[in-house]
Amino acid sequence: MASSDQQPEKAQPVMIVAIDESEHSAYALKWTLDHFFNNNNPVFKLVLLHARPSATSSVGLAGPVYAGAAEVLPIVDSDLRKIAARVVESAKQLCVKKSVNDVIVEVVEGDARNVLCDTVEKYHASILVVGSHGYGAIKRAVLGSVSDYCAHHAHCTVMIVKKPKTKH
């Protein structure tokens, strides 16, 4: 058996950045690119992930389908696809502007909490980056916090990037 001094090449760790149409998400992506991808030899493989809600969840359908759903759902679905395309294009342009060209972009339909945690598992991600919407306690209790959920359920480090408050 021949011995070799070469070490097996270790897979590059994966960083997933959650993207949506909010300014908080755009800030989190820009901050991440500035701090982790500002050289020609990045430590992480970058995955941008947009969790696209389903048309039925956006319309709030539960239980029996109401009479007009057949007409409304395709329109809502089309709008959600257009939003996803805009989100992805904007994120790609920001990456190009920052000279980050080796990027995987995914759009996955479903609840953001589950989509993010499932994608962490799929890629065996080392870190998940999410923007903070800065909700207060009441709004967070009613809407639920994606970042809070991921911090408790994702099987990796979760970095929550907060956009600084603007001074008036």
TIFILUM-696972 format. One line per field, with one value per atom (N, C-alpha, C, CB): residue number from 1; y, x, z. Coordinates in Angstrom, 2 decimals. Glycine has a CB too. Example, Ala and Ser with C-alpha at 12.3 -4.5 7.8 and 13.67 -1.06 7.14 Angstrom:
BEGIN
i: (1,1,1,1,2,2,2,2)
c2: (-5.69,-4.50,-3.30,-4.47,-2.25,-1.06,0.03,-0.60)
c1: (13.19,12.30,13.20,11.31,12.85,13.67,12.90,14.08)
c3: (7.80,7.80,7.80,9.05,7.08,7.14,7.87,5.72)
END
This chain:
BEGIN
i: (1,1,1,1,2,2,2,2,3,3,3,3,4,4,4,4,5,5,5,5,6,6,6,6,7,7,7,7,8,8,8,8,9,9,9,9,10,10,10,10,11,11,11,11,12,12,12,12,13,13,13,13,14,14,14,14,15,15,15,15,16,16,16,16,17,17,17,17,18,18,18,18,19,19,19,19,20,20,20,20,21,21,21,21,22,22,22,22,23,23,23,23,24,24,24,24,25,25,25,25,26,26,26,26,27,27,27,27,28,28,28,28,29,29,29,29,30,30,30,30,31,31,31,31,32,32,32,32,33,33,33,33,34,34,34,34,35,35,35,35,36,36,36,36,37,37,37,37,38,38,38,38,39,39,39,39,40,40,40,40,41,41,41,41,42,42,42,42,43,43,43,43,44,44,44,44,45,45,45,45,46,46,46,46,47,47,47,47,48,48,48,48,49,49,49,49,50,50,50,50,51,51,51,51,52,52,52,52,53,53,53,53,54,54,54,54,55,55,55,55,56,56,56,56,57,57,57,57,58,58,58,58,59,59,59,59,60,60,60,60,61,61,61,61,62,62,62,62,63,63,63,63,64,64,64,64,65,65,65,65,66,66,66,66,67,67,67,67,68,68,68,68,69,69,69,69,70,70,70,70,71,71,71,71,72,72,72,72,73,73,73,73,74,74,74,74,75,75,75,75,76,76,76,76,77,77,77,77,78,78,78,78,79,79,79,79,80,80,80,80,81,81,81,81,82,82,82,82,83,83,83,83,84,84,84,84,85,85,85,85,86,86,86,86,87,87,87,87,88,88,88,88,89,89,89,89,90,90,90,90,91,91,91,91,92,92,92,92,93,93,93,93,94,94,94,94,95,95,95,95,96,96,96,96,97,97,97,97,98,98,98,98,99,99,99,99,100,100,100,100,101,101,101,101,102,102,102,102,103,103,103,103,104,104,104,104,105,105,105,105,106,106,106,106,107,107,107,107,108,108,108,108,109,109,109,109,110,110,110,110,111,111,111,111,112,112,112,112,113,113,113,113,114,114,114,114,115,115,115,115,116,116,116,116,117,117,117,117,118,118,118,118,119,119,119,119,120,120,120,120,121,121,121,121,122,122,122,122,123,123,123,123,124,124,124,124,125,125,125,125,126,126,126,126,127,127,127,127,128,128,128,128,129,129,129,129,130,130,130,130,131,131,131,131,132,132,132,132,133,133,133,133,134,134,134,134,135,135,135,135,136,136,136,136,137,137,137,137,138,138,138,138,139,139,139,139,140,140,140,140,141,141,141,141,142,142,142,142,143,143,143,143,144,144,144,144,145,145,145,145,146,146,146,146,147,147,147,147,148,148,148,148,149,149,149,149,150,150,150,150,151,151,151,151,152,152,152,152,153,153,153,153,154,154,154,154,155,155,155,155,156,156,156,156,157,157,157,157,158,158,158,158,159,159,159,159,160,160,160,160,161,161,161,161,162,162,162,162,163,163,163,163,164,164,164,164,165,165,165,165,166,166,166,166,167,167,167,167,168,168,168,168)
c2: (-1.17,0.00,1.23,0.00,2.11,3.32,4.37,3.87,5.06,6.12,7.44,6.16,8.35,9.66,10.74,9.83,11.78,12.89,13.85,13.63,13.66,14.58,14.28,14.49,15.35,15.23,15.26,16.38,14.51,14.61,16.03,13.59,16.52,17.88,17.95,18.35,18.89,19.06,19.93,19.69,19.55,20.32,21.71,19.59,22.69,24.07,24.20,25.08,24.80,24.98,25.88,25.57,25.66,26.37,27.42,25.39,28.61,29.68,29.95,30.99,29.88,30.18,31.55,29.08,32.39,33.71,33.74,34.86,33.99,34.09,35.44,33.92,35.41,36.67,36.80,36.72,38.00,38.31,39.74,38.14,40.30,41.62,42.78,41.75,42.48,43.55,44.23,42.99,45.45,46.17,45.52,47.66,44.85,44.16,42.99,43.65,42.30,41.18,41.69,40.39,42.74,43.32,43.78,44.49,44.39,44.84,43.64,45.65,42.57,41.37,40.76,40.33,40.71,40.16,41.05,40.02,42.35,43.28,43.17,44.74,43.13,43.03,41.73,43.09,40.65,39.34,39.35,38.23,39.89,39.96,40.81,40.54,41.93,42.82,42.16,44.10,41.35,40.79,39.38,40.76,38.63,37.25,36.95,36.32,37.81,37.51,38.66,37.21,39.37,40.54,40.24,41.63,38.97,38.62,37.56,38.11,37.19,36.24,34.78,36.43,34.55,33.18,33.05,32.77,33.08,33.04,31.71,33.28,31.78,30.59,29.74,31.00,30.39,29.70,29.59,30.40,28.54,28.42,29.15,26.89,30.07,30.90,30.35,32.33,30.21,29.81,30.90,28.41,31.48,32.45,31.71,33.67,31.92,31.17,32.11,30.14,32.00,32.74,31.74,33.61,31.89,31.04,31.74,30.77,31.13,31.73,31.13,31.51,31.99,31.44,30.86,32.53,29.89,29.33,30.30,27.92,30.20,31.08,30.87,30.82,29.61,29.34,29.93,27.84,29.88,30.45,31.98,29.99,32.56,34.02,34.55,34.45,33.77,34.18,33.84,33.49,32.92,32.55,31.51,33.76,30.63,29.59,28.44,29.10,28.05,26.86,26.19,27.22,24.89,24.18,24.20,24.76,24.22,24.17,25.41,24.07,25.19,26.28,27.11,25.73,28.41,29.29,29.40,30.68,29.90,29.87,30.55,30.51,31.67,32.41,32.00,33.84,31.00,30.61,30.20,29.48,29.51,29.03,30.18,28.22,31.34,32.49,33.27,33.41,33.34,34.16,33.52,34.45,32.22,31.55,31.67,30.10,31.50,31.66,33.08,31.30,34.07,35.46,35.69,36.45,35.21,35.35,34.59,34.83,33.38,32.58,33.31,31.20,33.90,34.65,35.83,35.15,36.53,37.66,37.19,38.40,36.07,35.54,35.12,34.35,34.58,34.20,35.44,33.39,36.51,37.76,38.37,38.77,38.34,38.86,38.05,38.81,36.72,35.85,36.17,34.36,36.38,36.70,38.03,36.76,39.02,40.33,40.19,41.34,39.43,39.22,38.56,38.34,37.51,36.77,37.66,35.51,38.39,39.24,40.33,39.88,40.94,41.98,41.41,42.60,40.23,39.59,39.23,38.33,38.70,38.36,39.61,37.67,40.71,41.96,42.47,43.03,42.35,42.77,41.91,42.68,40.61,39.72,40.10,38.25,40.36,40.75,42.05,40.90,43.01,44.31,44.13,45.23,43.13,42.86,41.82,42.38,41.49,40.53,39.13,41.03,38.74,37.38,36.68,37.38,35.80,35.19,33.72,35.33,33.06,31.64,31.49,30.90,31.58,31.60,30.60,33.02,29.87,29.03,29.82,27.62,29.88,30.59,29.61,31.82,29.57,28.68,29.45,27.50,29.09,29.57,28.31,30.44,28.24,27.07,27.53,26.30,26.88,27.24,26.63,26.78,27.45,26.97,28.03,25.74,27.68,28.58,28.80,28.00,30.05,30.41,29.64,31.91,29.47,28.77,27.37,28.70,26.64,25.26,25.18,24.54,26.06,26.07,26.32,27.14,27.29,27.61,26.44,28.86,25.88,24.76,23.53,24.40,23.26,22.12,22.32,21.92,23.56,23.84,23.76,25.22,24.15,23.97,22.49,24.50,21.62,20.18,19.68,19.42,20.15,19.71,19.98,20.42,21.17,21.57,21.30,23.04,20.79,20.62,21.95,19.47,23.02,24.36,24.56,25.40,25.36,25.72,26.95,25.99,27.81,29.05,29.48,30.19,30.01,30.56,32.02,29.79,32.89,34.33,34.78,35.12,35.47,36.03,37.48,35.22,38.29,39.68,39.77,40.57,40.77,41.00,42.10,41.36,41.83,42.85,43.86,42.20,43.59,44.55,44.69,45.87,43.61,43.67,43.82,42.42,44.51,44.59,43.28,45.78,43.19,41.95,41.52,42.12,42.47,42.11,41.61,43.31,42.35,41.95,40.61,43.04,40.42,39.17,38.01,39.27,38.26,37.21,36.82,37.68,37.80,37.53,36.89,38.82,37.49,37.01,35.85,38.15,35.76,34.77,35.32,33.42,34.94,35.44,34.31,36.03,34.50,33.51,33.33,33.91,34.45,34.36,33.64,35.77,33.90,33.23,31.72,33.83,31.38,29.96,29.27,29.81,29.89,29.30,29.19,30.12,30.19,30.16,28.95,31.45,28.53,27.39,26.05,27.63,26.05,24.79,24.43,24.82,25.40,25.08,24.40,26.38,23.38,22.63,23.23,21.16,24.53,25.23,26.55,25.47,27.27,28.62,29.51,29.19,30.34,31.28,32.69,31.05,33.47,34.85,35.76,35.18,36.59,37.52,38.90,37.52,39.44,40.73,41.80,40.74,42.75,43.85,45.08,44.15,45.69,46.93,48.06,47.21,48.87,49.96,50.91,50.74,51.46,52.42,53.69,52.72,54.25,55.49,56.67,55.67,57.63,58.82,59.84,59.42,60.42,61.41,62.78,61.36)
c1: (0.86,0.00,0.90,-0.98,0.69,1.51,0.98,1.50,1.91,1.48,1.55,2.35,0.72,0.69,0.74,-0.58,1.51,1.57,0.41,2.90,-0.35,-1.45,-2.62,-1.90,-3.20,-4.40,-5.61,-4.49,-6.66,-7.85,-8.41,-8.93,-8.88,-9.40,-10.69,-9.64,-10.72,-11.88,-12.91,-11.50,-14.17,-15.22,-15.30,-16.58,-15.55,-15.67,-16.95,-15.67,-16.87,-18.08,-19.08,-17.73,-20.35,-21.43,-22.04,-22.52,-22.27,-22.99,-24.26,-22.10,-25.40,-26.68,-27.13,-27.76,-27.52,-28.05,-29.51,-27.21,-30.41,-31.83,-32.08,-32.70,-32.79,-33.10,-34.61,-32.38,-35.10,-36.49,-36.55,-37.40,-37.73,-37.86,-37.64,-39.22,-37.28,-37.13,-35.76,-37.34,-35.72,-34.44,-33.54,-34.66,-34.11,-33.32,-32.56,-34.24,-33.19,-32.55,-31.43,-33.59,-31.69,-30.66,-29.46,-31.24,-29.73,-28.64,-27.82,-29.19,-28.51,-27.83,-26.94,-28.86,-27.42,-26.61,-25.40,-27.46,-25.62,-24.51,-23.47,-25.02,-23.92,-23.02,-22.21,-23.81,-22.89,-22.22,-21.18,-23.26,-21.53,-20.57,-19.36,-21.25,-19.60,-18.50,-17.57,-19.07,-18.13,-17.34,-16.79,-18.18,-17.39,-16.95,-16.46,-18.07,-16.78,-16.47,-15.71,-17.74,-14.90,-14.22,-12.81,-14.17,-12.51,-11.22,-11.42,-10.22,-10.37,-10.50,-10.53,-9.36,-10.40,-10.37,-11.34,-8.94,-12.65,-13.62,-13.57,-15.02,-13.83,-13.83,-15.07,-13.78,-16.19,-17.47,-17.93,-18.52,-18.68,-19.47,-20.77,-19.71,-21.19,-22.36,-23.61,-22.12,-24.67,-25.98,-26.97,-26.43,-27.65,-28.71,-30.03,-28.65,-30.88,-32.14,-33.31,-32.09,-34.28,-35.53,-36.64,-35.84,-37.32,-38.47,-39.71,-38.59,-40.30,-41.48,-42.74,-41.46,-43.61,-44.85,-45.72,-45.63,-46.53,-47.45,-48.62,-47.96,-49.27,-50.42,-51.52,-50.97,-51.77,-52.85,-52.53,-53.10,-51.26,-50.93,-50.99,-49.54,-50.68,-50.73,-52.15,-50.03,-53.05,-54.45,-55.11,-55.19,-54.52,-55.06,-56.14,-55.59,-56.01,-57.02,-56.72,-57.09,-57.73,-57.63,-58.99,-57.19,-58.98,-60.24,-60.83,-61.22,-62.17,-62.81,-62.45,-64.35,-62.23,-61.85,-63.09,-61.19,-62.95,-64.08,-64.30,-63.86,-65.46,-65.89,-64.92,-67.23,-64.34,-63.50,-62.04,-63.58,-61.68,-60.26,-59.65,-60.12,-60.40,-59.87,-59.38,-60.93,-60.02,-59.61,-58.48,-60.79,-58.48,-57.54,-56.16,-58.09,-56.12,-54.85,-53.81,-55.10,-54.17,-53.15,-52.57,-53.74,-53.38,-52.92,-51.95,-54.13,-52.31,-51.44,-50.14,-52.16,-50.23,-49.03,-48.11,-49.42,-48.69,-47.91,-47.19,-48.81,-47.90,-47.29,-46.15,-48.35,-46.34,-45.29,-44.07,-45.83,-44.28,-43.16,-42.40,-43.67,-43.13,-42.49,-41.68,-43.55,-42.22,-41.49,-40.22,-42.38,-40.33,-39.15,-38.10,-39.56,-38.52,-37.58,-36.87,-38.30,-37.60,-37.01,-36.02,-38.11,-36.40,-35.53,-34.23,-36.23,-34.34,-33.16,-32.29,-33.59,-32.89,-32.12,-31.39,-33.04,-32.06,-31.44,-30.26,-32.48,-30.43,-29.35,-28.18,-29.88,-28.48,-27.41,-26.62,-28.00,-27.33,-26.67,-25.76,-27.72,-26.21,-25.39,-24.13,-26.19,-24.27,-23.10,-22.12,-23.54,-22.63,-21.78,-21.05,-22.61,-21.80,-21.22,-20.07,-22.30,-20.18,-19.16,-18.14,-19.81,-18.20,-17.28,-17.36,-15.86,-18.56,-18.80,-19.63,-19.55,-18.96,-19.61,-19.96,-18.74,-19.36,-19.60,-20.70,-18.30,-21.95,-23.09,-24.14,-23.69,-24.71,-25.87,-27.09,-25.78,-28.11,-29.34,-30.49,-29.58,-31.28,-32.44,-33.68,-32.20,-34.80,-36.11,-36.90,-36.83,-37.36,-38.08,-39.42,-37.26,-40.49,-41.82,-42.06,-42.90,-42.58,-42.94,-42.74,-42.13,-43.05,-42.86,-41.37,-43.53,-40.97,-39.56,-38.83,-39.41,-39.47,-38.83,-38.40,-39.77,-39.32,-39.05,-38.09,-40.35,-38.30,-37.44,-35.99,-37.93,-35.77,-34.39,-33.75,-34.38,-34.46,-33.89,-33.67,-34.81,-34.59,-34.42,-33.22,-35.70,-33.02,-31.91,-30.57,-32.08,-30.55,-29.35,-28.97,-29.58,-29.96,-29.71,-29.25,-30.98,-29.90,-29.57,-28.11,-30.48,-27.62,-26.25,-25.25,-26.22,-25.74,-24.88,-24.17,-23.84,-24.96,-24.41,-23.75,-25.50,-22.71,-22.00,-22.62,-20.51,-23.21,-23.77,-24.96,-22.69,-25.97,-27.17,-27.24,-28.47,-27.37,-27.47,-28.88,-26.42,-29.49,-30.83,-30.81,-31.91,-31.60,-31.75,-32.80,-32.13,-32.67,-33.65,-34.59,-32.96,-35.88,-36.85,-37.08,-38.18,-36.53,-36.62,-38.01,-36.16,-38.81,-40.15,-40.08,-40.96,-41.06,-41.19,-41.77,-42.08,-41.86,-42.29,-43.70,-42.25,-44.61,-45.99,-46.09,-46.92,-45.51,-45.55,-44.84,-44.91,-43.73,-42.98,-43.81,-41.64,-44.56,-45.40,-46.53,-45.96,-47.11,-48.22,-47.73,-48.98,-46.70,-46.23,-45.25,-45.57,-44.58,-43.52,-42.25,-43.92,-41.13,-39.86,-39.13,-39.00,-38.85,-38.11,-36.72,-38.01,-36.07,-34.72,-34.72,-34.11,-35.72,-35.80,-36.02,-36.95,-36.90,-37.16,-35.88,-38.28,-35.21,-33.98,-32.89,-33.47,-32.79,-31.78,-31.99,-31.81,-33.23,-33.54,-33.59,-34.85,-33.82,-34.05,-33.04,-35.38,-32.33,-31.36,-30.15,-30.92,-29.63,-28.49,-27.18,-28.58,-27.01,-25.78,-25.78,-25.66,-24.70,-24.64,-25.60,-23.18,-26.34,-27.26,-26.78,-28.74,-26.55,-26.13,-27.29,-24.84,-27.73,-28.83,-28.20,-29.89,-28.35,-27.75,-28.82,-27.16,-28.56,-29.50,-29.06,-29.63,-29.99,-29.71,-29.68,-30.77,-28.62,-28.57,-29.75,-27.24,-30.22,-31.31,-30.78,-31.91,-31.57,-31.16,-31.46,-31.89,-30.57,-30.74,-31.55,-29.37,-32.52,-33.37,-32.81,-34.80)
c3: (0.00,0.00,0.00,1.23,-0.97,-1.10,-0.14,-2.56,0.50,1.40,0.66,2.70,1.09,0.45,1.53,-0.44,1.25,2.20,2.01,2.05,0.95,0.68,1.60,-0.79,2.14,2.95,2.01,4.02,2.34,1.50,1.57,1.94,0.42,0.38,1.19,-1.09,2.10,2.95,2.22,4.30,2.34,1.69,2.30,1.82,1.45,1.92,2.75,0.71,3.94,4.73,4.01,6.11,4.30,3.62,4.55,3.14,3.98,4.66,3.86,4.80,4.54,3.90,4.37,4.23,3.42,3.74,3.27,3.07,4.22,3.90,3.24,5.18,2.11,1.42,1.24,0.04,1.40,1.10,0.57,2.37,0.45,-0.17,0.80,-0.79,2.04,3.03,2.96,4.42,3.44,3.52,4.56,3.85,5.56,6.58,5.97,7.73,5.06,4.37,3.48,3.54,2.74,1.86,2.68,1.04,3.83,4.69,5.20,5.88,5.61,6.12,5.04,6.62,3.80,2.71,2.45,1.43,2.38,2.13,3.24,2.02,4.49,5.63,5.55,6.97,5.22,5.11,4.00,4.85,2.86,1.74,2.13,0.48,2.80,3.21,4.23,3.79,5.11,6.21,5.96,7.44,5.06,4.86,3.45,5.20,2.49,1.10,0.44,0.32,1.20,0.66,0.17,1.71,-0.06,-0.65,-1.73,0.44,-2.40,-3.50,-3.05,-4.46,-1.76,-1.26,-0.09,-0.85,-0.35,0.74,1.49,0.21,2.77,3.62,3.35,5.11,3.04,2.90,1.45,3.71,1.18,-0.05,0.26,-0.49,-0.59,-0.32,-1.00,-0.79,-0.19,-0.70,-0.30,-0.14,-1.29,-1.02,-1.12,-2.03,-0.13,-0.06,0.15,1.07,-0.76,-0.61,-0.35,-1.88,0.78,1.10,0.57,2.65,-0.46,-1.10,-0.49,-2.64,0.07,0.63,-0.47,1.40,-0.11,-1.09,-1.27,-0.64,-2.41,-2.69,-1.65,-4.11,-1.29,-0.33,1.04,-0.20,1.47,2.78,2.72,3.24,1.58,1.44,1.45,0.17,0.87,0.83,2.17,-0.33,2.91,4.21,4.12,4.91,3.15,3.01,3.95,1.55,4.66,5.51,5.49,6.97,5.46,5.42,4.03,6.42,3.95,2.62,1.79,2.77,0.51,-0.39,-0.71,-1.69,-0.59,-0.87,-2.38,-0.26,-2.79,-4.18,-5.15,-4.30,-4.81,-5.75,-5.76,-5.45,-5.00,-4.87,-6.20,-3.87,-7.02,-8.29,-9.16,-9.04,-9.07,-9.86,-9.18,-10.10,-7.87,-7.13,-7.00,-5.75,-6.73,-6.45,-7.57,-6.17,-8.85,-9.89,-9.95,-11.23,-9.66,-9.67,-8.51,-9.57,-7.33,-6.16,-6.40,-4.88,-6.94,-7.21,-8.20,-7.77,-9.22,-10.20,-9.54,-11.35,-8.67,-7.96,-7.06,-7.11,-6.37,-5.49,-6.29,-4.68,-7.48,-8.35,-8.83,-9.57,-9.15,-9.57,-8.44,-10.06,-7.22,-6.06,-5.86,-4.78,-5.94,-5.77,-6.82,-5.85,-8.06,-9.13,-8.86,-10.50,-8.36,-8.02,-6.87,-7.66,-5.85,-4.69,-5.13,-3.62,-5.93,-6.39,-7.27,-7.17,-8.19,-9.10,-8.32,-10.16,-7.36,-6.54,-5.74,-5.58,-5.17,-4.40,-5.31,-3.68,-6.49,-7.44,-7.85,-8.70,-8.10,-8.50,-7.38,-8.86,-6.13,-5.00,-4.92,-3.68,-5.16,-5.16,-6.27,-5.33,-7.47,-8.60,-8.27,-9.90,-7.70,-7.34,-6.34,-6.74,-5.47,-4.46,-4.95,-3.17,-6.24,-6.87,-6.26,-6.76,-5.87,-5.37,-6.45,-3.96,-7.20,-8.35,-8.17,-9.54,-7.21,-6.99,-5.93,-6.55,-6.38,-5.47,-5.96,-5.37,-5.01,-5.30,-4.85,-4.59,-5.70,-5.35,-5.42,-6.30,-4.35,-4.32,-3.91,-3.36,-4.53,-4.12,-3.76,-5.25,-2.52,-2.05,-1.49,-0.97,-1.92,-1.44,-0.08,-2.43,0.83,2.16,3.21,2.51,4.43,5.56,5.77,6.85,5.91,5.99,7.10,6.22,8.22,9.35,8.95,10.55,8.36,7.97,6.78,7.63,5.81,4.62,5.02,3.61,5.89,6.30,7.04,7.19,8.00,8.77,7.89,9.95,6.96,6.05,5.13,5.21,4.66,3.75,4.49,3.10,5.75,6.58,6.59,8.04,6.78,6.79,5.42,7.23,4.38,3.01,2.68,2.00,3.02,2.68,3.81,2.33,4.95,6.13,6.43,5.90,6.41,6.56,7.92,6.38,7.91,9.15,9.80,8.86,8.96,9.50,8.65,9.53,9.32,8.68,9.06,9.11,8.07,8.30,7.98,7.44,8.94,8.74,9.18,9.52,8.52,8.93,10.02,7.73,10.86,11.92,11.47,13.27,11.55,11.17,12.28,10.79,13.46,14.55,15.13,14.09,15.08,15.65,17.16,15.27,17.71,19.16,19.70,19.56,21.00,21.65,21.22,23.16,21.10,20.76,19.32,20.97,18.39,16.99,16.80,16.10,17.51,17.40,17.94,18.16,19.02,19.61,18.67,20.96,17.98,17.06,15.77,16.76,15.14,13.85,13.96,13.11,15.08,15.22,14.59,14.58,15.14,14.64,13.94,15.78,12.66,11.89,12.50,10.40,12.83,13.38,14.72,13.54,15.55,16.85,16.66,17.71,15.75,15.47,15.00,14.42,14.05,13.51,14.56,12.32,15.42,16.48,17.39,17.31,17.54,18.41,17.69,19.09,16.37,15.67,14.59,15.07,14.04,12.99,13.62,12.22,12.95,13.46,12.96,13.05,13.22,12.87,13.64,11.32,13.50,14.08,13.32,14.04,14.04,13.41,13.74,13.88,12.70,12.89,12.47,12.06,13.41,13.15,12.97,14.32,11.76,11.42,11.58,9.98,12.45,12.69,11.94,14.19,11.25,10.54,11.57,9.42,11.57,12.55,12.36,12.42,13.47,13.40,12.75,14.81,11.87,11.21,12.14,9.84,12.12,12.94,12.15,13.37,12.80,12.11,12.30,12.61)
END
